[in-house]
Amino acid sequence: MKKIVKNSDGFGVIEIILVVVVVGLIGFVGYYAYSQRHKATTSTTSTQGTTTPKQTPVADPYAGWKSYCDKSTNGCFRYSSDWDDLIRGTDVTALGGNKGETLTVEYNEPTDANGGLGDFLTKSVDAVTISGSSYKVVGGYYTISNVPGYYLVDPSVAQQLGLKVGATSKITNNDLYFTFASKKATFVVHYNPAASGGASSIATTAANTWFASADGQTALKTVQSFYKQ
């Protein structure tokens, strides 16, 4: 019987060959796994770097609405397409409302006569829709009549009158105005008292809940649409 030839360290030739093969296999498997992982990472990075994210188009909140622009200052606003056409004037004038006669639109110059002071409760202060405009949309009502509505005002007017949410201010009917093209004007969309059977006012609870109603939200959206042509 032949004896296995061993080297000086005591290992046979076959054992050495087996060790070399095993080490080689381990090295090859490790290199293959690393190369595959590196390839996948590179592919992902490349794809992410070249893919343009899809942009969701912003829907126009006033799509299908009508536009009103006065002839003297070119001040404009939008109103729902299912409303009756507004009564137009030669100057800053537009009067009308919705077909259900639950909302009234008033866009005109303030009267010269000073109205009596009344307690006005501010329910909200919002910005207009047009970016960069400083006008404020004040929601509220005079507590003597409880007719809720939204008014367009200058920010300086809101500050001067102390129009803060939840606060009551003593002001006249002519104090809620905005300035445009060197003119004072009023723009309000409010609840139409005639909708309650001709009563001149409504209950406080009804006035407060009106702002969250469909009519209230439409009124806000209409006043917020004011812009300069």
NULUM-32347 format. One record per residue: residue in three letters; z, y, x of N, C-alpha, C in turn. Coordinates in steps of 0.02 Angstrom, whole numbers, plus 32768, in hexadecimal, padded with zeros to 4 digits. Example, Ala and Ser with C-alpha at 12.3 -4.5 7.8 and 13.67 -1.06 7.14 Angstrom:
REM residues 2
ala81867EE4829481867F1F826781867F5B8294/ser81627F90828281657FCB82AC818A80028285/
This chain:
REM residues 229
met80007FC5802B8000800080008000803D802D/lys7FD3806E80187FCE80AB803E800780D9802D/lys802080FA805F8054812C8054803581708049/ile80578199801D804081DE8011804F8207804E/val801C822980648025825280A0804A8292808E/lys807E829F80B080A682DB80A380A1830A80DE/asn80A6834E80CC80A5837F810280EA83848120/ser80F083B3814D812F83B98171816983CC8145/asp815D83EC810B8193840080DF81A583C980AE/gly8181839580AE8192835D8082816883598044/phe813783858038810C83847FFD80CB835F800D/gly80B583377FDC807683157FE3803C83437FD4/val800083317FE87FC583597FDD7FB783617F93/ile7FBF832A7F6E7FB2832D7F257FE3835D7F03/glu8021835D7F17805483897EF9804183D27F06/ile802A83DE7F43801784237F537FDC843A7F29/ile7FAC840B7F207F71841C7EF87F86842A7EB0/leu7FB284017E957FCA840B7E507FED844F7E48/val801684617E78803984A17E75800784DB7E75/val7FD484D57EA07FA1850A7EA57F7C85117E63/val7F6B84D77E447F4684D87E057F7084F97DCE/val7FB084E47DC97FDD85007D967FE4854B7D9E/val7FF085617DDB7FF785A97DE87FB785CE7DD5/gly7F7E85AF7DE57F3E85CE7DD57F3585D57D8A/leu7F46859F7D657F4085A17D1C7F6C85D87CFD/ile7FAA85DB7D157FD8860E7CFC7FBC86547D09/gly7FA2865E7D447F85869F7D557F4A86B07D2A/phe7F1E867E7D1E7EE3868A7CF57EF6869A7CAD/val7F2586757C907F3B86827C4B7F5986C87C45/gly7F8286DA7C757FA0871D7C737F6C87547C78/tyr7F3C874B7CA67F07877D7CAD7EDD87827C6F/tyr7ECD874A7C507EA4874A7C137EC8876F7BDA/ala7F0887607BD17F2F87817B9C7F3387CC7BA7/tyr7F3E87DF7BE77F4188277BF77EFF88497BE9/ser7EC8882A7BFD7E86884A7BF57E7588527BAB/gln7E8788207B827E7988247B3A7EA2885B7B1A/arg7EE288617B2D7F0D88957B117EF488DA7B26/his7EE088E17B647EC789217B7D7E8689357B59/lys7E5B89047B4D7E1C89117B2A7E2989297AE2/ala7E5A89097AC07E6A891C7A7B7E8789627A78/thr7EB389727AA97ED289B57AAB7E9D89EB7AB7/thr7E6F89DD7AE67E3B8A0D7AF67E0E8A187ABA/ser7DFE89E27A967DD289E77A5B7DF38A107A25/thr7E358A057A1A7E598A2B79E67E5D8A7479F7/thr7E6D8A837A377E728AC87A4D7E2F8AEC7A45/ser7DF98AC97A597DB78AE67A547DA48AF47A0C/thr7DB58AC479DF7DA58ACD79987DCB8B06797A/gln7E0C8B0B798B7E368B4179717E1E8B847989/gly7E068B8679C67DF18BC679E37DB08BE079C5/thr7D868BB379AB7D458BC979937D418BCC7947/thr7D738BAF79247D718BAF78DB7D878BF278BF/thr7D608C0F78947D728C4E78737D958C3F7832/pro7DD38C5778297DF78C4877EB7DD48C6777AF/lys7DD58C4177787DB58C5A773B7DDF8C92771D/gln7DBD8CC877087DDF8D0076EA7DD68CFD769F/thr7E0E8CFC767A7E0B8CFB76327DFD8D417619/pro7DC68D4B75F47DB68D8E75DB7DEC8DA775AB/val7DFC8DE775B17E2E8E0575867E0D8E197544/ala7E298E01750D7E0C8E0F74CC7E198E5874B8/asp7DE88E78749A7DEF8EBD74837E198EBD7443/pro7E548EDB74447E7F8EDB74087E618F0273CE/tyr7E2F8F2B73DD7E118F5573A87DC98F3F7399/ala7DB88F0273A97D748EEA739B7D678EED7350/gly7D2F8F0C733D7D1C8F1072F77D3A8F4B72D2/trp7D678F7172F27D868FAA72D17D568FE572D1/lys7D61901472A37D3A905172A07D59908572CE/ser7D3290B872DF7D4A90EF73097D45913172E3/tyr7D77915B72EF7D75919F72D37D7C91D0730D/cys7D51920173117D55923673447D4D92797321/asp7D7B92A873307D7492EA73117D4293137339/lys7D24934473187CED936A73367D0493A47362/ser7D4293B8735C7D5893F373827D7693E173C6/thr7D9993A973CB7DB89397740B7D9F93547425/asn7D7A932F73FD7D6292EC74107D9B92BB741C/gly7DD392C873FB7E08929773FB7DF4925E73CC/cys7E02922073E07DEB91E673B97E2391B473AF/phe7E1B918C737B7E47915373707E21911E734A/arg7E3C90E173487E1D90A973267E44909972E7/tyr7E21907E72B57E43906772797E1E902A725E/ser7E429001723A7E298FC072257DE98FC571FD/ser7DBC8F9672087D7B8F9771E67D818F89719C/asp7DB98F6D71857DC08F60713E7DE18F9A7119/trp7DEA8FD2713B7E04900F711A7DCB903670FC/asp7DDB905F70CC7DAA908F70B37D9A90C270E9/asp7D5E90DE70E97D4D911271197D7B914E710F/leu7D8F916C71467DBD91A571437D9991E4712D/ile7DBE9210710C7DA2925170FA7D9E927C7138/arg7D63929271497D5892B871867D5893037179/gly7D6F932971AA7D6D937171A67D43938D71DE/thr7D3993CE71DF7D1293ED72147D3B93F87253/asp7D7D93F2724D7DA993FD72867DD493BE7290/val7E1193C872A67E3E938F72B07E58937A726B/thr7E33935272487E47933C72057E2B92F771F6/ala7E5892CC71E17E45928B71C77E7D9272719A/leu7E6C9263715D7E9D924B712D7E82920C710D/gly7EAF91DF70FB7E9991A270DA7ECE916C70E1/gly7EB7912E70DD7EE590F670E27EC190B570D7/asn7EE7908070D17EC9903F70C77EB69034707E/lys7E8F900170717E778FF5702D7EAF8FE16FFE/gly7EE38FC270197F1C8FB06FF07F498FEA6FDF/glu7F3A90266FFD7F6090636FF17FAA905B7003/thr7FB8903170347FFD902A704B80099052708B/leu7FD3906A70AB7FD8909270E77FB290D470DF/thr7FCD910970FC7FAC914A70FB7FA291637142/val7F66917D714F7F54919971917F5191E57189/glu7F73920971B57F6F925271B77F62926871FE/tyr7F29928972087F1692A2724A7EFD92E9723F/asn7F26931A724F7F13935F72437F3D938E726D/glu7F3193CF72667F58940172897F98940E7263/pro7FCF941A7286800E94277263800994667238/thr802C94667201802E94A271D7805694D871FA/asp8048951771E9806B954F720880B2955671EE/ala80BC954271B080FF95497192812F951771B1/asn816C952F71BD819F950371DA81C294DD71A2/gly81C4949B71A881E794737176823294747184/gly82579460715382A0945E715C82B49427718C/leu82ED943071AC830693FE71DA831993BF71B5/gly830C938771D4831E934771B78333931771EE/asp835892E471DB836E92B1720B8337927D7214/phe831C9279725082E79249725F83049211728A/leu82FF91D372718318919A729582DF917972BD/thr82E6917672FE82B39158732982C0910D732E/lys828D90E6731C8292909D731E8272907F735D/ser823F90A17378821D908773B381F790BE73D6/val81EB90B5741681C290E3743E819390B77468/asp815290BC745B81219093747E80EC90BE74A0/ala80C690A074CC808E90C274ED804F90B574C6/val801C90DF74D27FDB90D374B27FB7909C74D8/thr7F82908274BA7F5E904974D77F37905D7516/ile7F19909975177EF190AF754F7F1C90B7758D/ser7F09909475C27F30909776007F2D90DC761F/gly7F6690F476367F69913576587F78916F762A/ser7F78916475E87F89919A75B97FD491A175B5/ser7FEA91DF75AF803291EC75AD804E91F37566/tyr802291F27534803A91F974F0806A91C174DD/lys809991D274B180C991A2749780BE9197744C/val80CB915B743680C7914B73EF810E913E73D7/val8126916B73AC816B91677394816C914A734E/gly819191157346819B90F7730481DD910E72E8/gly81DE912072A8821C9136728A821291527244/tyr8247917272298242918F71E6827991C371DC/tyr826B91F171AF829E9222719A82CC91FF7168/thr830C92027175833B91DC714C834291F77105/ile8328923470F8832C924F70B582F9922D7087/ser82C3921170A4829091F1707B828391A9708E/asn8296919570CB828C915070E28244913970DF/val8215916570F181CE915270F381BD9143713C/pro81B89104714F81AE90F27195816690FD71AC/gly815E910E71EB811B91197206811C911D7252/tyr80E09123726E80D8912B72B680B5916D72C5/tyr80CF919372F580B791D6730580A291DA734D/leu806B91FD735B8056920A73A08074924B73B7/val8097924A73F180B89286740A80AF928B7456/asp80B792C9746F80B992D374B780FB92B874D2/pro80FB929E750F813B9286752C816E92BE7532/ser815792FB753F81859334754381A593437500/val817E933A74CA81999345748781CD93117476/ala81BF92D2748881EF929D747C823092A974A1/gln822B92C274DE826792D07505828C930C74E9/gln8268934174D88287937D74BD82AC9370747C/leu82909346745182AE9339741182E393027414/gly82EA92E4744E831B92AE745583099270742E/leu82C8925F742F82B19224740A82BD91E57432/lys82F591C67425830891887447831691527413/val830491157424830C90DE73F6835490D873DD/gly835C90D9739C839E90D3737D83C191157373/ala83A4914C738E83C3918E738783A591B5734D/thr83CD91E2733083B6920D72FA83B192547314/ser837892747307836D92B9731F835E92E672E3/lys8377932472E7836A935572B28329937A72C4/ile82F4936C72A082B3938A72AE8290939A726C/thr825C93C37270823493D3723581F793A67231/asn81D393AB71FB8196938371F2815F93967223/asn816593D27240813193EA726D814193DF72B7/asp817A93C072C4818F93B7730A816E937A732B/leu8157934C73038139930F731F80EE93187328/tyr80DC9336736180959346736D8082933273B4/phe8042933573C28029932B74067FF793647415/thr7FEC937374547FBD93A774687F8093877486/phe7F4793A374747F089388748D7ED393BF748A/ala7EB293CA74C37E7E93FD74C87E9A944174B1/ser7ED6945174C97EF7949174BB7F08949A7471/lys7F0C9464744D7F1E946874067F59943A73F8/lys7F7F944D73C67FB3942173AC7F9593F97372/ala7FA793BC736D7F8F939273377FC4935E7325/thr7FBF934672E87FEB931072D27FC192D272C4/phe7FDC929972D67FBA925A72C97FF1922872B6/val7FF092127278802391E4725F800291B3722F/val8018917572338007914272018049912A71E5/his8052913371A4809391237187808D90FC7146/tyr80C490E3713080C890BF70F180B590EF70B8/asn808F90D77089807B90FF705080AC90F57017/pro80D5912770078107911F6FD280E8910A6F8F/ala80A8911C6F848088910A6F45808490BE6F3C/ala8089909A6F74808590516F7080C290336F4D/ser80F8905A6F49813590416F29813A90596EE1/gly810090676EC38100907C6E7D810A90C76E74/gly80FB90ED6EA880FF91366EA2814191536EB8/ala817091296ECF81B091446EE681A6916C6F26/ser81CC91A06F2F81C491CB6F6981E791B06FA7/ser820F917C6F9F8232915F6FD9823F91156FCB/ile825490F26FFF826690AC6FF982AC90A17015/ala82C790667009830B90577021830B9054706D/thr83449062708B834B906170D48339901D70F1/thr834F8FE870D083408FA470E882F58F9870EA/ala82D28FAE70B582898FA570B282678FCF70E8/ala8282900A70F5826590367129826C9016716E/asn82A58FF7717B82B18FD871BC82868F9A71C7/thr827D8F72719282558F35719A820B8F42719B/trp81F58F7D718481AE8F8E7182818E8F8C71C8/phe81B28F9F71FB81968FA4723E817F8F607259/ala819F8F2A7243818B8EE7725981598EC7722A/ser81488EE871F481198ECD71C380D18ED371DC/ala80A28EB371B9805C8EB871CB80448F0071C7/asp80588F25719380458F6B718D80628F9471C7/gly80A08F8671D880C08FAB720F809C8FA07251/gln808A8F62725E80678F52729D80218F71729E/thr80008F7372647FBE8F9272607FC38FDD726C/ala7FF78FFC7250800290447259800D905372A3/leu8036902B72C480449035730B8004902E7334/lys7FDE8FFA73267FA08FED734B7F6E90267342/thr7F6D904373067F3E907A72F87F5090B87320/val7F9090CB73207FA5910773457F9E90FC7390/gln7FAB90C073A67FA690B073EE7F5E90B47407/ser7F2E90B473DA7EE790B273EE7ECC90F77400/phe7EF4912C73FA7EDA917074077EC19175744E/tyr7E87919674567E6A91A074987E3F91DF7498/lys7E2D91F474D47E02922F74DC7DBA921874E7/gln7D8C923174BF7D47921D74C47D25923A7503/
